[in-house]
Each structure stands twice: as structure tokens, then as C-alpha cells.
């Protein structure tokens, strides 16, 4: 199986259970999403704020694009400055 490289391919692979958590992180890294995730994590940590690791990875995909993140978990994502969130 080809390693997913776009957010859509990663989401499809996860939803179909064709790749595990380690492969998700590897695919996100290769697609360039983890650099922004590290930045978000460092900024939140410096302020004493922590959110779940997968939520940071999700935020790292939406934030640099200025995309609206629609979620039922808004309280987590609202902690990321500048992230557009609809709960």
C-alpha cells in the first residue's frame, strides 16, 4: 500500500483501518504537518496549556490554511491561538 500523503488520504486510511497510529504520524510528518504541530505544542506548553497530541496534529492541518475546524470538541481546539473553531 502506498503511504498516504494528503490530509484526505491520511483520513481515508485511518477511517478504513488500513494504517496504524505510527503510520499516521509518519505520513503526517512526510506531508509536512508535524513542523507546525511542534510549533503549536511549544507555544501552548510555554503558556502552561496542553491539549491532546492528535488534536494538535488536527489543528496543525487547519491553522496554517486559515481553515475553519468544525468539531464537537471545541473546548480543546479553542486553546490554539488564531485557530478558527466551530463547536
Secondary structure, DSSP 8 states (H G I E B T S, - for coil): -----SHHHHHHHHHTT-S-HHHHHHHHHHTTHHHHHHHHHHHHHHTT----HHHHHHHHHHGGGT-EEE-S-HHHHTTSTT-EEE-
